[in-house]
């Protein structure tokens, strides 16, 4: 399951916005609800950060495997 998390002012993984089976569904939801400039791959497998134009993380996408 793919999860979309939004920055809540203190933590990047602060507010969970969406949970879906496909990555594309989560990305489409992020385009509508989070203002970001680029998607950067994280250090772990299945982890992506959403960054603004100043390269600050404003959200993240995580793959939670069973």
Secondary structure as GFF3:
##gff-version 3
##sequence-region A 1 66
A	DSSP	beta_strand	2	6	.	.	.	ID=ss1
A	DSSP	beta_strand	15	20	.	.	.	ID=ss2
A	DSSP	alpha_helix	23	33	.	.	.	ID=ss3
A	DSSP	beta_strand	38	41	.	.	.	ID=ss4
A	DSSP	beta_strand	47	51	.	.	.	ID=ss5
A	DSSP	beta_strand	57	63	.	.	.	ID=ss6
###
